[in-house]
Amino acid sequence: MKIEMRDVLYWMDAIRQSDDKYRTLESFWKGQINSKMWLVENLVHHAQSAPHDAVICGGWNGVLATLMFNSELDIGRIVSMDRDPACEITAGTMNKEYEMQGRFRAITEDMLLYGDYAAHNLIINTSCEHLSKQEYDRWISLLPTNTKIILQSNDYAELDEHRNCPASLDDFEKTCGLSISFSGELATEKYTRFMIIGEKHEG
């Protein structure tokens, strides 16, 4: 994947302007970038022909959105959602080119309160481990059926903010609540990242 230089420069702007530069730089740790590149590469192979109108739950600082815009994917629009209001400013700066085109919007919102999932044909949640099992089940109940959904979680239970880490990919598959078209795992230096691509069906 080739990243446009203008996007790299916007990334640098976002880091310089951040009130917590170290926290922003965490978005570029090797495990974070590799996990997001892995997601994009697999989505390319499972993409539908229509342009993607995506919402990213737990979009953090917007790096995944930039990678998606720089990929082979046909991206119409991306909404990047995070509960942390600082992420809205940072993600907007990182994706300034696409924001100016009207193709990107960062919002401060709790994924459990978002009311517009039906407007998207692609729903991504890369932070399933941050939800309790009860919260995760509630979130899944909000999603439309027959819509492509991508989930990522990990087994890094040592981190306090990780509230619901599956012990294995098999465990994640059994509890995800989706009809699965792809599942896999990616080893990083500190943890194993799990990913599922699927849809929610009635019943």
C-alpha positions in Angstrom: 0.0 0.0 0.0 1.3 3.4 -1.0 0.4 6.3 1.3 0.0 9.7 -0.4 2.6 12.2 0.8 -0.1 14.8 1.5 -1.7 12.3 4.0 1.7 11.8 5.7 2.0 15.5 6.1 -1.5 15.8 7.6 -0.5 13.0 10.0 2.5 15.1 11.1 0.3 18.1 11.6 -2.0 16.1 13.8 0.9 14.9 16.0 2.4 18.4 16.3 -1.0 19.9 17.2 -2.0 17.2 19.7 -2.2 18.1 23.4 -1.0 14.5 24.1 1.6 13.7 21.5 2.6 10.4 23.0 -1.0 9.2 23.0 -1.4 10.2 19.4 1.9 8.5 18.4 0.5 5.3 19.9 -1.7 5.1 16.8 1.5 4.4 14.8 2.9 1.5 16.9 3.9 -1.4 14.8 1.1 -3.6 16.2 -1.5 -1.0 15.5 -0.5 -0.3 12.0 0.0 -4.0 11.1 -3.5 -4.8 12.5 -5.1 -2.0 10.4 -3.2 -2.9 7.2 -4.3 -6.6 7.7 -7.9 -5.4 8.0 -7.7 -3.4 4.8 -5.9 -6.1 2.8 -8.6 -8.7 3.8 -11.4 -6.3 3.1 -10.1 -5.8 -0.4 -10.7 -9.5 -1.0 -14.2 -9.4 0.6 -15.4 -6.1 -0.8 -18.7 -5.7 -2.5 -18.8 -3.9 -5.8 -20.8 -0.8 -4.5 -18.8 2.0 -2.9 -18.2 1.6 0.8 -20.1 3.9 3.1 -18.4 3.0 6.3 -18.6 3.8 10.0 -15.7 2.9 12.2 -16.6 2.4 15.8 -13.7 3.2 18.1 -12.1 5.1 15.2 -9.5 6.6 17.6 -7.2 9.0 15.8 -8.4 8.2 12.3 -5.4 6.2 11.0 -7.6 3.3 9.7 -9.7 5.7 7.7 -6.5 7.1 6.0 -5.3 3.6 5.1 -8.7 2.7 3.6 -8.7 5.9 1.5 -5.2 5.0 0.3 -6.1 1.4 -0.6 -7.7 -0.3 -3.7 -11.1 -0.1 -1.9 -13.9 2.0 -3.5 -14.6 4.4 -0.6 -17.5 6.7 -0.8 -17.6 8.0 2.8 -16.2 7.2 6.2 -17.6 8.3 9.6 -15.0 7.7 12.3 -16.6 7.6 15.8 -14.9 7.7 19.2 -16.1 8.6 22.7 -12.9 10.7 23.3 -13.5 14.2 22.1 -9.8 14.8 21.5 -10.0 12.1 18.8 -12.5 14.1 16.7 -9.9 16.9 16.2 -7.0 14.6 15.6 -8.8 12.3 13.2 -10.1 15.3 11.3 -6.6 16.7 10.9 -5.2 13.3 9.8 -7.9 13.0 7.2 -8.1 16.6 6.2 -8.0 16.0 2.5 -11.0 13.7 2.6 -12.8 15.9 5.1 -12.5 18.8 2.7 -13.9 16.5 -0.1 -17.0 15.7 2.1 -15.9 12.0 2.3 -14.8 11.9 5.9 -16.3 13.0 9.2 -15.0 12.4 12.7 -17.6 12.5 15.5 -17.6 12.2 19.3 -20.1 9.5 20.1 -20.6 6.3 22.1 -21.1 3.4 19.7 -24.0 2.2 21.9 -25.8 5.5 21.3 -25.2 5.9 17.6 -28.5 5.9 15.7 -27.5 5.8 12.1 -26.0 2.4 11.5 -28.6 1.6 8.8 -27.1 4.4 6.7 -23.9 2.4 6.2 -23.1 -0.6 4.1 -19.9 -1.3 6.1 -19.6 -1.3 9.9 -16.2 -1.7 11.5 -15.3 -2.2 15.2 -11.6 -2.6 15.9 -12.0 -2.2 19.7 -14.4 -5.0 20.7 -12.1 -5.7 23.7 -13.1 -2.4 25.2 -16.7 -3.5 25.6 -18.0 -5.7 28.3 -19.9 -8.8 27.0 -23.2 -7.2 27.9 -22.2 -4.0 26.0 -21.0 -6.0 23.0 -24.3 -7.9 22.8 -26.2 -4.7 23.0 -24.1 -3.1 20.3 -24.6 -6.1 18.0 -28.4 -5.8 18.5 -28.3 -2.2 17.1 -26.8 -3.3 13.8 -28.8 -3.9 10.6 -29.0 -7.3 9.1 -27.3 -8.3 5.8 -24.7 -5.6 6.2 -20.9 -6.3 6.1 -19.4 -6.1 9.6 -15.7 -6.3 10.5 -14.7 -7.0 14.1 -11.3 -7.0 15.7 -10.3 -7.9 19.2 -7.2 -9.3 21.0 -6.1 -11.4 23.9 -4.2 -8.6 25.7 -6.1 -9.0 29.0 -3.3 -7.3 31.0 -4.5 -3.9 30.0 -7.0 -2.5 32.4 -9.2 -0.9 29.7 -9.5 -4.2 27.9 -12.7 -5.6 29.5 -13.6 -8.5 27.3 -10.6 -10.3 25.7 -11.3 -13.6 23.9 -8.9 -16.3 24.8 -8.7 -17.6 21.2 -10.0 -17.0 17.7 -12.4 -19.9 18.3 -13.7 -18.1 21.4 -14.2 -14.9 19.5 -16.1 -16.8 16.7 -18.4 -18.4 19.1 -19.4 -15.2 20.9 -19.4 -12.7 18.0 -23.0 -13.2 16.9 -22.3 -13.1 13.2 -22.5 -15.4 10.2 -18.8 -15.5 9.4 -17.3 -15.3 6.0 -13.7 -14.8 7.2 -11.8 -15.2 10.4 -8.1 -15.1 11.2 -5.5 -14.1 13.7 -2.3 -11.9 13.5 0.5 -12.3 16.0 2.1 -9.0 17.2 4.9 -8.4 19.7 2.5 -8.1 22.7 -0.7 -9.9 21.8 -2.6 -11.8 19.1 -5.1 -9.8 17.1 -8.3 -11.6 16.0 -10.5 -10.5 13.1 -13.9 -11.6 11.8 -15.7 -10.5 8.7 -19.4 -11.4 8.5 -23.0 -10.3 8.6 -25.8 -10.4 11.1 -28.8 -12.4 10.0 -32.3 -12.6 11.5 -32.7 -15.4 14.1 
